[in-house]
Amino acid sequence: MKYRHLILALSLALSAPALAQEAEDEGRSLMEEGARLFWEGIRREMGPALEEFQDRAEEMEPALRQFVEEMGPALRDLMDQVGDLSAYHAPEVLPNGDIIIRRKTPQEMRDTPPEGEIEL
């Protein structure tokens, strides 16, 4: 159901050039004509894929709802225990197959630049 809005928005976005073409049939430049043909081709090519996506989404919706209902509380509890993910290093896979996630030391936390800033 929710995916129908996405499909509708994509369809409208892809059909906008065609609507504009009907409004101004005269005086188009080669660039405008090329853009119109490009969007028309995209709309034709993407139509079946978008319909298939909608069908798949409708098939998966009940399973996804059940997953969120069952796993949502457990994932929320896990995130409460973990806290800030930036306080951990990336996971490492050991030769024996174990996966470890190391917590950063206080020194490493101070040395890490703030998010979004790059020191040159």
A tleap script that builds the chain and sets N, CA, C and O, in Angstrom:
source leaprc.protein.ff14SB
mol = sequence {
  NMET LYS TYR ARG HIE LEU ILE LEU ALA LEU
  SER LEU ALA LEU SER ALA PRO ALA LEU ALA
  GLN GLU ALA GLU ASP GLU GLY ARG SER LEU
  MET GLU GLU GLY ALA ARG LEU PHE TRP GLU
  GLY ILE ARG ARG GLU MET GLY PRO ALA LEU
  GLU GLU PHE GLN ASP ARG ALA GLU GLU MET
  GLU PRO ALA LEU ARG GLN PHE VAL GLU GLU
  MET GLY PRO ALA LEU ARG ASP LEU MET ASP
  GLN VAL GLY ASP LEU SER ALA TYR HIE ALA
  PRO GLU VAL LEU PRO ASN GLY ASP ILE ILE
  ILE ARG ARG LYS THR PRO GLN GLU MET ARG
  ASP THR PRO PRO GLU GLY GLU ILE GLU CLEU
}
set mol.1.N position { 0.815 -1.189 0.000 }
set mol.1.CA position { 0.000 0.000 0.000 }
set mol.1.C position { 0.865 1.263 0.000 }
set mol.1.O position { 0.637 2.171 -0.799 }
set mol.2.N position { 1.853 1.321 0.892 }
set mol.2.CA position { 2.704 2.492 0.989 }
set mol.2.C position { 3.491 2.695 -0.295 }
set mol.2.O position { 3.820 3.827 -0.649 }
set mol.3.N position { 3.795 1.610 -0.993 }
set mol.3.CA position { 4.621 1.685 -2.183 }
set mol.3.C position { 3.860 2.281 -3.364 }
set mol.3.O position { 4.471 2.753 -4.322 }
set mol.4.N position { 2.548 2.260 -3.299 }
set mol.4.CA position { 1.762 2.843 -4.390 }
set mol.4.C position { 2.048 4.330 -4.508 }
set mol.4.O position { 2.070 4.867 -5.616 }
set mol.5.N position { 2.268 5.007 -3.379 }
set mol.5.CA position { 2.592 6.432 -3.415 }
set mol.5.C position { 3.928 6.651 -4.117 }
set mol.5.O position { 4.082 7.599 -4.888 }
set mol.6.N position { 4.891 5.773 -3.848 }
set mol.6.CA position { 6.199 5.866 -4.495 }
set mol.6.C position { 6.067 5.644 -5.986 }
set mol.6.O position { 6.648 6.385 -6.779 }
set mol.7.N position { 5.309 4.634 -6.377 }
set mol.7.CA position { 5.106 4.334 -7.792 }
set mol.7.C position { 4.411 5.508 -8.472 }
set mol.7.O position { 4.790 5.896 -9.577 }
set mol.8.N position { 3.409 6.070 -7.831 }
set mol.8.CA position { 2.692 7.207 -8.401 }
set mol.8.C position { 3.618 8.405 -8.565 }
set mol.8.O position { 3.591 9.072 -9.599 }
set mol.9.N position { 4.434 8.682 -7.557 }
set mol.9.CA position { 5.356 9.819 -7.643 }
set mol.9.C position { 6.362 9.622 -8.769 }
set mol.9.O position { 6.649 10.556 -9.518 }
set mol.10.N position { 6.900 8.407 -8.892 }
set mol.10.CA position { 7.848 8.135 -9.976 }
set mol.10.C position { 7.174 8.261 -11.340 }
set mol.10.O position { 7.760 8.803 -12.277 }
set mol.11.N position { 5.961 7.767 -11.450 }
set mol.11.CA position { 5.240 7.855 -12.718 }
set mol.11.C position { 4.993 9.306 -13.109 }
set mol.11.O position { 5.160 9.684 -14.269 }
set mol.12.N position { 4.592 10.120 -12.124 }
set mol.12.CA position { 4.363 11.536 -12.407 }
set mol.12.C position { 5.649 12.237 -12.803 }
set mol.12.O position { 5.659 13.065 -13.714 }
set mol.13.N position { 6.721 11.907 -12.124 }
set mol.13.CA position { 8.006 12.534 -12.446 }
set mol.13.C position { 8.454 12.152 -13.850 }
set mol.13.O position { 9.000 12.977 -14.581 }
set mol.14.N position { 8.226 10.920 -14.214 }
set mol.14.CA position { 8.644 10.476 -15.535 }
set mol.14.C position { 7.718 10.977 -16.634 }
set mol.14.O position { 8.146 11.104 -17.781 }
set mol.15.N position { 6.467 11.263 -16.313 }
set mol.15.CA position { 5.540 11.725 -17.338 }
set mol.15.C position { 5.513 13.244 -17.455 }
set mol.15.O position { 4.901 13.764 -18.388 }
set mol.16.N position { 6.148 13.970 -16.550 }
set mol.16.CA position { 6.139 15.431 -16.599 }
set mol.16.C position { 6.666 15.978 -17.917 }
set mol.16.O position { 6.059 16.902 -18.457 }
set mol.17.N position { 7.767 15.458 -18.470 }
set mol.17.CA position { 8.225 15.977 -19.759 }
set mol.17.C position { 7.192 15.783 -20.872 }
set mol.17.O position { 7.068 16.634 -21.753 }
set mol.18.N position { 6.456 14.680 -20.840 }
set mol.18.CA position { 5.438 14.451 -21.867 }
set mol.18.C position { 4.323 15.479 -21.746 }
set mol.18.O position { 3.810 15.955 -22.758 }
set mol.19.N position { 3.945 15.824 -20.529 }
set mol.19.CA position { 2.921 16.846 -20.326 }
set mol.19.C position { 3.403 18.199 -20.812 }
set mol.19.O position { 2.644 18.957 -21.416 }
set mol.20.N position { 4.657 18.497 -20.548 }
set mol.20.CA position { 5.226 19.759 -21.006 }
set mol.20.C position { 5.274 19.798 -22.531 }
set mol.20.O position { 5.093 20.855 -23.135 }
set mol.21.N position { 5.518 18.655 -23.145 }
set mol.21.CA position { 5.584 18.580 -24.603 }
set mol.21.C position { 4.235 18.925 -25.210 }
set mol.21.O position { 4.178 19.622 -26.223 }
set mol.22.N position { 3.158 18.456 -24.618 }
set mol.22.CA position { 1.837 18.781 -25.133 }
set mol.22.C position { 1.546 20.268 -25.026 }
set mol.22.O position { 0.868 20.834 -25.884 }
set mol.23.N position { 2.054 20.903 -23.976 }
set mol.23.CA position { 1.805 22.326 -23.776 }
set mol.23.C position { 2.569 23.175 -24.789 }
set mol.23.O position { 2.062 24.207 -25.228 }
set mol.24.N position { 3.788 22.759 -25.171 }
set mol.24.CA position { 4.585 23.543 -26.107 }
set mol.24.C position { 5.039 22.674 -27.265 }
set mol.24.O position { 6.192 22.246 -27.306 }
set mol.25.N position { 4.157 22.413 -28.192 }
set mol.25.CA position { 4.534 21.588 -29.332 }
set mol.25.C position { 5.403 22.357 -30.312 }
set mol.25.O position { 6.104 21.749 -31.121 }
set mol.26.N position { 5.371 23.655 -30.254 }
set mol.26.CA position { 6.120 24.455 -31.213 }
set mol.26.C position { 7.326 25.094 -30.557 }
set mol.26.O position { 7.325 25.365 -29.356 }
set mol.27.N position { 8.359 25.334 -31.359 }
set mol.27.CA position { 9.499 26.110 -30.900 }
set mol.27.C position { 10.451 25.381 -29.968 }
set mol.27.O position { 11.139 26.032 -29.182 }
set mol.28.N position { 10.519 24.061 -30.023 }
set mol.28.CA position { 11.442 23.329 -29.152 }
set mol.28.C position { 12.839 23.331 -29.754 }
set mol.28.O position { 13.017 23.248 -30.969 }
set mol.29.N position { 13.815 23.428 -28.873 }
set mol.29.CA position { 15.201 23.309 -29.326 }
set mol.29.C position { 15.563 21.831 -29.409 }
set mol.29.O position { 14.814 20.969 -28.950 }
set mol.30.N position { 16.708 21.558 -29.993 }
set mol.30.CA position { 17.164 20.169 -30.071 }
set mol.30.C position { 17.391 19.590 -28.679 }
set mol.30.O position { 17.132 18.409 -28.450 }
set mol.31.N position { 17.875 20.414 -27.745 }
set mol.31.CA position { 18.091 19.939 -26.375 }
set mol.31.C position { 16.761 19.555 -25.722 }
set mol.31.O position { 16.663 18.528 -25.050 }
set mol.32.N position { 15.752 20.382 -25.925 }
set mol.32.CA position { 14.441 20.078 -25.337 }
set mol.32.C position { 13.860 18.809 -25.941 }
set mol.32.O position { 13.295 17.977 -25.232 }
set mol.33.N position { 14.000 18.666 -27.254 }
set mol.33.CA position { 13.489 17.472 -27.919 }
set mol.33.C position { 14.244 16.232 -27.435 }
set mol.33.O position { 13.644 15.183 -27.205 }
set mol.34.N position { 15.574 16.363 -27.282 }
set mol.34.CA position { 16.364 15.255 -26.775 }
set mol.34.C position { 15.953 14.863 -25.359 }
set mol.34.O position { 15.846 13.679 -25.039 }
set mol.35.N position { 15.725 15.870 -24.516 }
set mol.35.CA position { 15.299 15.599 -23.140 }
set mol.35.C position { 13.938 14.914 -23.124 }
set mol.35.O position { 13.706 13.988 -22.347 }
set mol.36.N position { 13.042 15.382 -23.992 }
set mol.36.CA position { 11.712 14.774 -24.053 }
set mol.36.C position { 11.824 13.304 -24.472 }
set mol.36.O position { 11.189 12.434 -23.877 }
set mol.37.N position { 12.625 13.038 -25.486 }
set mol.37.CA position { 12.791 11.662 -25.947 }
set mol.37.C position { 13.458 10.796 -24.883 }
set mol.37.O position { 13.107 9.629 -24.709 }
set mol.38.N position { 14.419 11.378 -24.177 }
set mol.38.CA position { 15.096 10.653 -23.100 }
set mol.38.C position { 14.093 10.228 -22.036 }
set mol.38.O position { 14.055 9.058 -21.657 }
set mol.39.N position { 13.280 11.165 -21.549 }
set mol.39.CA position { 12.312 10.853 -20.488 }
set mol.39.C position { 11.245 9.876 -20.967 }
set mol.39.O position { 10.777 9.022 -20.215 }
set mol.40.N position { 10.872 10.022 -22.238 }
set mol.40.CA position { 9.890 9.088 -22.790 }
set mol.40.C position { 10.458 7.665 -22.814 }
set mol.40.O position { 9.761 6.704 -22.487 }
set mol.41.N position { 11.720 7.544 -23.201 }
set mol.41.CA position { 12.370 6.239 -23.205 }
set mol.41.C position { 12.508 5.664 -21.806 }
set mol.41.O position { 12.274 4.475 -21.588 }
set mol.42.N position { 12.889 6.509 -20.860 }
set mol.42.CA position { 12.998 6.054 -19.457 }
set mol.42.C position { 11.652 5.559 -18.967 }
set mol.42.O position { 11.566 4.505 -18.335 }
set mol.43.N position { 10.597 6.316 -19.255 }
set mol.43.CA position { 9.254 5.941 -18.794 }
set mol.43.C position { 8.842 4.594 -19.399 }
set mol.43.O position { 8.267 3.745 -18.717 }
set mol.44.N position { 9.143 4.415 -20.682 }
set mol.44.CA position { 8.793 3.153 -21.340 }
set mol.44.C position { 9.584 1.985 -20.761 }
set mol.44.O position { 9.034 0.904 -20.547 }
set mol.45.N position { 10.864 2.199 -20.509 }
set mol.45.CA position { 11.722 1.130 -19.986 }
set mol.45.C position { 11.428 0.806 -18.521 }
set mol.45.O position { 11.463 -0.356 -18.117 }
set mol.46.N position { 11.140 1.836 -17.731 }
set mol.46.CA position { 10.951 1.648 -16.294 }
set mol.46.C position { 9.547 1.189 -15.928 }
set mol.46.O position { 9.346 0.646 -14.842 }
set mol.47.N position { 8.579 1.394 -16.801 }
set mol.47.CA position { 7.190 1.043 -16.496 }
set mol.47.C position { 7.028 -0.389 -16.007 }
set mol.47.O position { 6.482 -0.604 -14.925 }
set mol.48.N position { 7.490 -1.382 -16.778 }
set mol.48.CA position { 7.333 -2.773 -16.322 }
set mol.48.C position { 8.082 -3.057 -15.020 }
set mol.48.O position { 7.591 -3.801 -14.171 }
set mol.49.N position { 9.266 -2.468 -14.862 }
set mol.49.CA position { 10.039 -2.703 -13.637 }
set mol.49.C position { 9.314 -2.118 -12.434 }
set mol.49.O position { 9.281 -2.731 -11.367 }
set mol.50.N position { 8.732 -0.930 -12.604 }
set mol.50.CA position { 8.001 -0.315 -11.488 }
set mol.50.C position { 6.758 -1.129 -11.125 }
set mol.50.O position { 6.421 -1.263 -9.948 }
set mol.51.N position { 6.085 -1.667 -12.129 }
set mol.51.CA position { 4.926 -2.511 -11.848 }
set mol.51.C position { 5.339 -3.782 -11.114 }
set mol.51.O position { 4.665 -4.215 -10.179 }
set mol.52.N position { 6.461 -4.383 -11.547 }
set mol.52.CA position { 6.955 -5.578 -10.873 }
set mol.52.C position { 7.378 -5.257 -9.442 }
set mol.52.O position { 7.131 -6.039 -8.525 }
set mol.53.N position { 8.018 -4.101 -9.258 }
set mol.53.CA position { 8.412 -3.670 -7.919 }
set mol.53.C position { 7.194 -3.539 -7.020 }
set mol.53.O position { 7.218 -3.965 -5.866 }
set mol.54.N position { 6.129 -2.951 -7.549 }
set mol.54.CA position { 4.908 -2.797 -6.761 }
set mol.54.C position { 4.336 -4.159 -6.385 }
set mol.54.O position { 3.917 -4.360 -5.245 }
set mol.55.N position { 4.313 -5.098 -7.334 }
set mol.55.CA position { 3.804 -6.447 -7.046 }
set mol.55.C position { 4.637 -7.124 -5.961 }
set mol.55.O position { 4.089 -7.722 -5.035 }
set mol.56.N position { 5.969 -7.028 -6.076 }
set mol.56.CA position { 6.864 -7.646 -5.074 }
set mol.56.C position { 6.666 -6.998 -3.705 }
set mol.56.O position { 6.635 -7.687 -2.685 }
set mol.57.N position { 6.533 -5.686 -3.686 }
set mol.57.CA position { 6.354 -4.971 -2.421 }
set mol.57.C position { 5.067 -5.414 -1.736 }
set mol.57.O position { 5.033 -5.598 -0.520 }
set mol.58.N position { 4.018 -5.583 -2.520 }
set mol.58.CA position { 2.750 -6.031 -1.943 }
set mol.58.C position { 2.864 -7.457 -1.408 }
set mol.58.O position { 2.250 -7.789 -0.394 }
set mol.59.N position { 3.648 -8.304 -2.086 }
set mol.59.CA position { 3.855 -9.673 -1.611 }
set mol.59.C position { 4.649 -9.684 -0.305 }
set mol.59.O position { 4.363 -10.479 0.591 }
set mol.60.N position { 5.639 -8.808 -0.198 }
set mol.60.CA position { 6.531 -8.799 0.963 }
set mol.60.C position { 5.961 -8.047 2.166 }
set mol.60.O position { 6.426 -8.242 3.289 }
set mol.61.N position { 4.979 -7.208 1.949 }
set mol.61.CA position { 4.472 -6.358 3.029 }
set mol.61.C position { 4.081 -7.133 4.288 }
set mol.61.O position { 4.491 -6.726 5.375 }
set mol.62.N position { 3.306 -8.233 4.208 }
set mol.62.CA position { 2.944 -8.941 5.438 }
set mol.62.C position { 4.165 -9.484 6.188 }
set mol.62.O position { 4.221 -9.410 7.415 }
set mol.63.N position { 5.133 -10.023 5.462 }
set mol.63.CA position { 6.328 -10.571 6.111 }
set mol.63.C position { 7.148 -9.464 6.773 }
set mol.63.O position { 7.671 -9.651 7.872 }
set mol.64.N position { 7.262 -8.314 6.109 }
set mol.64.CA position { 8.005 -7.199 6.700 }
set mol.64.C position { 7.315 -6.657 7.952 }
set mol.64.O position { 7.967 -6.326 8.942 }
set mol.65.N position { 6.000 -6.575 7.890 }
set mol.65.CA position { 5.255 -6.115 9.079 }
set mol.65.C position { 5.495 -7.056 10.259 }
set mol.65.O position { 5.736 -6.608 11.380 }
set mol.66.N position { 5.429 -8.362 9.998 }
set mol.66.CA position { 5.648 -9.345 11.057 }
set mol.66.C position { 7.064 -9.232 11.614 }
set mol.66.O position { 7.264 -9.298 12.827 }
set mol.67.N position { 8.059 -9.059 10.720 }
set mol.67.CA position { 9.443 -8.914 11.157 }
set mol.67.C position { 9.595 -7.703 12.074 }
set mol.67.O position { 10.234 -7.799 13.121 }
set mol.68.N position { 9.020 -6.577 11.694 }
set mol.68.CA position { 9.134 -5.359 12.507 }
set mol.68.C position { 8.438 -5.548 13.849 }
set mol.68.O position { 8.953 -5.114 14.879 }
set mol.69.N position { 7.273 -6.193 13.845 }
set mol.69.CA position { 6.547 -6.410 15.095 }
set mol.69.C position { 7.335 -7.305 16.050 }
set mol.69.O position { 7.358 -7.067 17.258 }
set mol.70.N position { 7.982 -8.337 15.498 }
set mol.70.CA position { 8.698 -9.289 16.347 }
set mol.70.C position { 10.087 -8.802 16.723 }
set mol.70.O position { 10.508 -8.954 17.869 }
set mol.71.N position { 10.801 -8.219 15.772 }
set mol.71.CA position { 12.203 -7.848 16.016 }
set mol.71.C position { 12.383 -6.406 16.473 }
set mol.71.O position { 13.418 -6.067 17.046 }
set mol.72.N position { 11.394 -5.556 16.230 }
set mol.72.CA position { 11.519 -4.141 16.588 }
set mol.72.C position { 11.917 -3.915 18.037 }
set mol.72.O position { 12.887 -3.201 18.293 }
set mol.73.N position { 11.193 -4.506 19.005 }
set mol.73.CA position { 11.569 -4.298 20.408 }
set mol.73.C position { 12.975 -4.814 20.730 }
set mol.73.O position { 13.709 -4.178 21.487 }
set mol.74.N position { 13.353 -5.960 20.159 }
set mol.74.CA position { 14.690 -6.506 20.424 }
set mol.74.C position { 15.770 -5.598 19.850 }
set mol.74.O position { 16.790 -5.368 20.499 }
set mol.75.N position { 15.561 -5.084 18.653 }
set mol.75.CA position { 16.546 -4.178 18.056 }
set mol.75.C position { 16.649 -2.867 18.840 }
set mol.75.O position { 17.737 -2.312 18.993 }
set mol.76.N position { 15.519 -2.384 19.329 }
set mol.76.CA position { 15.519 -1.154 20.148 }
set mol.76.C position { 16.311 -1.380 21.433 }
set mol.76.O position { 17.094 -0.520 21.837 }
set mol.77.N position { 16.115 -2.529 22.077 }
set mol.77.CA position { 16.867 -2.844 23.294 }
set mol.77.C position { 18.356 -2.949 23.002 }
set mol.77.O position { 19.180 -2.461 23.776 }
set mol.78.N position { 18.704 -3.586 21.881 }
set mol.78.CA position { 20.105 -3.721 21.496 }
set mol.78.C position { 20.737 -2.345 21.275 }
set mol.78.O position { 21.855 -2.098 21.729 }
set mol.79.N position { 20.034 -1.457 20.586 }
set mol.79.CA position { 20.576 -0.117 20.338 }
set mol.79.C position { 20.713 0.673 21.642 }
set mol.79.O position { 21.630 1.482 21.779 }
set mol.80.N position { 19.820 0.446 22.587 }
set mol.80.CA position { 19.953 1.103 23.897 }
set mol.80.C position { 21.213 0.624 24.602 }
set mol.80.O position { 21.888 1.414 25.263 }
set mol.81.N position { 21.540 -0.657 24.472 }
set mol.81.CA position { 22.738 -1.198 25.113 }
set mol.81.C position { 24.008 -0.723 24.413 }
set mol.81.O position { 25.000 -0.408 25.071 }
set mol.82.N position { 23.983 -0.671 23.084 }
set mol.82.CA position { 25.165 -0.281 22.317 }
set mol.82.C position { 25.423 1.209 22.458 }
set mol.82.O position { 26.568 1.626 22.635 }
set mol.83.N position { 24.389 2.003 22.383 }
set mol.83.CA position { 24.551 3.460 22.493 }
set mol.83.C position { 25.090 4.053 21.203 }
set mol.83.O position { 24.610 3.725 20.118 }
set mol.84.N position { 26.083 4.924 21.315 }
set mol.84.CA position { 26.654 5.650 20.192 }
set mol.84.C position { 27.568 4.729 19.381 }
set mol.84.O position { 28.579 4.248 19.891 }
set mol.85.N position { 27.211 4.488 18.130 }
set mol.85.CA position { 28.001 3.578 17.295 }
set mol.85.C position { 29.382 4.134 16.969 }
set mol.85.O position { 30.285 3.367 16.633 }
set mol.86.N position { 29.566 5.437 17.058 }
set mol.86.CA position { 30.882 6.008 16.759 }
set mol.86.C position { 31.893 5.681 17.858 }
set mol.86.O position { 33.082 5.956 17.699 }
set mol.87.N position { 31.442 5.102 18.963 }
set mol.87.CA position { 32.346 4.729 20.050 }
set mol.87.C position { 32.990 3.362 19.810 }
set mol.87.O position { 33.696 2.848 20.677 }
set mol.88.N position { 32.748 2.773 18.631 }
set mol.88.CA position { 33.263 1.443 18.322 }
set mol.88.C position { 34.060 1.466 17.020 }
set mol.88.O position { 33.800 2.275 16.130 }
set mol.89.N position { 35.032 0.567 16.929 }
set mol.89.CA position { 35.760 0.356 15.680 }
set mol.89.C position { 34.902 -0.489 14.747 }
set mol.89.O position { 33.900 -1.071 15.162 }
set mol.90.N position { 35.306 -0.548 13.484 }
set mol.90.CA position { 34.613 -1.411 12.528 }
set mol.90.C position { 34.798 -2.871 12.957 }
set mol.90.O position { 35.824 -3.212 13.546 }
set mol.91.N position { 33.835 -3.721 12.676 }
set mol.91.CA position { 33.960 -5.141 13.040 }
set mol.91.C position { 35.164 -5.789 12.365 }
set mol.91.O position { 35.530 -5.439 11.243 }
set mol.92.N position { 35.772 -6.741 13.071 }
set mol.92.CA position { 36.910 -7.505 12.538 }
set mol.92.C position { 36.533 -8.981 12.536 }
set mol.92.O position { 35.920 -9.481 13.479 }
set mol.93.N position { 36.908 -9.667 11.468 }
set mol.93.CA position { 36.694 -11.106 11.400 }
set mol.93.C position { 38.034 -11.777 11.686 }
set mol.93.O position { 39.009 -11.568 10.964 }
set mol.94.N position { 38.075 -12.578 12.737 }
set mol.94.CA position { 39.292 -13.285 13.114 }
set mol.94.C position { 39.481 -14.515 12.239 }
set mol.94.O position { 38.526 -14.978 11.615 }
set mol.95.N position { 40.707 -15.057 12.183 }
set mol.95.CA position { 40.960 -16.248 11.353 }
set mol.95.C position { 40.048 -17.433 11.676 }
set mol.95.O position { 39.744 -18.242 10.799 }
set mol.96.N position { 39.616 -17.533 12.927 }
set mol.96.CA position { 38.743 -18.656 13.297 }
set mol.96.C position { 37.272 -18.387 12.975 }
set mol.96.O position { 36.413 -19.225 13.249 }
set mol.97.N position { 36.979 -17.210 12.389 }
set mol.97.CA position { 35.605 -16.892 12.001 }
set mol.97.C position { 34.850 -16.043 13.011 }
set mol.97.O position { 33.756 -15.559 12.718 }
set mol.98.N position { 35.420 -15.856 14.197 }
set mol.98.CA position { 34.764 -15.004 15.185 }
set mol.98.C position { 34.753 -13.560 14.684 }
set mol.98.O position { 35.657 -13.131 13.967 }
set mol.99.N position { 33.739 -12.837 15.066 }
set mol.99.CA position { 33.639 -11.419 14.718 }
set mol.99.C position { 33.702 -10.632 16.011 }
set mol.99.O position { 32.944 -10.897 16.945 }
set mol.100.N position { 34.618 -9.649 16.067 }
set mol.100.CA position { 34.722 -8.818 17.264 }
set mol.100.C position { 34.522 -7.361 16.877 }
set mol.100.O position { 34.875 -6.933 15.778 }
set mol.101.N position { 33.955 -6.625 17.797 }
set mol.101.CA position { 33.765 -5.189 17.621 }
set mol.101.C position { 34.387 -4.526 18.842 }
set mol.101.O position { 33.860 -4.620 19.951 }
set mol.102.N position { 35.502 -3.862 18.628 }
set mol.102.CA position { 36.233 -3.245 19.736 }
set mol.102.C position { 35.683 -1.857 20.041 }
set mol.102.O position { 35.328 -1.098 19.139 }
set mol.103.N position { 35.620 -1.547 21.328 }
set mol.103.CA position { 35.230 -0.209 21.761 }
set mol.103.C position { 36.461 0.688 21.663 }
set mol.103.O position { 37.569 0.266 21.993 }
set mol.104.N position { 36.268 1.922 21.211 }
set mol.104.CA position { 37.385 2.863 21.121 }
set mol.104.C position { 37.800 3.301 22.516 }
set mol.104.O position { 36.976 3.394 23.426 }
set mol.105.N position { 39.097 3.569 22.667 }
set mol.105.CA position { 39.605 4.069 23.950 }
set mol.105.C position { 39.239 5.548 24.067 }
set mol.105.O position { 38.924 6.188 23.063 }
set mol.106.N position { 39.279 6.102 25.297 }
set mol.106.CA position { 38.990 7.532 25.450 }
set mol.106.C position { 39.912 8.408 24.591 }
set mol.106.O position { 39.478 9.433 24.066 }
set mol.107.N position { 41.193 8.004 24.446 }
set mol.107.CA position { 42.128 8.764 23.603 }
set mol.107.C position { 41.670 8.738 22.137 }
set mol.107.O position { 41.707 9.767 21.461 }
set mol.108.N position { 41.243 7.578 21.648 }
set mol.108.CA position { 40.769 7.467 20.267 }
set mol.108.C position { 39.510 8.299 20.055 }
set mol.108.O position { 39.311 8.872 18.984 }
set mol.109.N position { 38.674 8.364 21.065 }
set mol.109.CA position { 37.451 9.166 20.961 }
set mol.109.C position { 37.795 10.651 20.833 }
set mol.109.O position { 37.145 11.372 20.077 }
set mol.110.N position { 38.825 11.118 21.579 }
set mol.110.CA position { 39.221 12.524 21.509 }
set mol.110.C position { 39.880 12.845 20.172 }
set mol.110.O position { 39.719 13.946 19.648 }
set mol.111.N position { 40.627 11.879 19.617 }
set mol.111.CA position { 41.360 12.092 18.370 }
set mol.111.C position { 40.471 12.025 17.129 }
set mol.111.O position { 40.870 12.491 16.062 }
set mol.112.N position { 39.292 11.462 17.250 }
set mol.112.CA position { 38.398 11.337 16.106 }
set mol.112.C position { 37.802 12.697 15.780 }
set mol.112.O position { 37.224 13.336 16.659 }
set mol.113.N position { 37.931 13.165 14.514 }
set mol.113.CA position { 37.345 14.464 14.161 }
set mol.113.C position { 35.824 14.395 14.225 }
set mol.113.O position { 35.240 13.337 13.993 }
set mol.114.N position { 35.183 15.511 14.537 }
set mol.114.CA position { 33.717 15.529 14.587 }
set mol.114.C position { 33.131 15.171 13.224 }
set mol.114.O position { 33.747 15.405 12.184 }
set mol.115.N position { 31.941 14.606 13.251 }
set mol.115.CA position { 31.296 14.184 12.036 }
set mol.115.C position { 31.029 15.376 11.127 }
set mol.115.O position { 30.595 16.432 11.586 }
set mol.116.N position { 31.285 15.203 9.852 }
set mol.116.CA position { 30.988 16.255 8.884 }
set mol.116.C position { 32.126 17.231 8.660 }
set mol.116.O position { 32.074 18.015 7.713 }
set mol.117.N position { 33.144 17.211 9.489 }
set mol.117.CA position { 34.270 18.131 9.323 }
set mol.117.C position { 35.491 17.352 8.841 }
set mol.117.O position { 35.766 16.243 9.299 }
set mol.118.N position { 36.212 17.963 7.906 }
set mol.118.CA position { 37.425 17.334 7.396 }
set mol.118.C position { 38.579 18.301 7.617 }
set mol.118.O position { 38.535 19.454 7.187 }
set mol.119.N position { 39.606 17.812 8.292 }
set mol.119.CA position { 40.769 18.637 8.554 }
set mol.119.C position { 41.725 18.511 7.376 }
set mol.119.O position { 42.120 17.406 7.006 }
set mol.120.N position { 42.096 19.649 6.787 }
set mol.120.CA position { 42.992 19.621 5.627 }
set mol.120.C position { 44.407 19.922 6.022 }
set mol.120.O position { 45.295 19.940 5.170 }
savepdb mol mol.pdb
quit
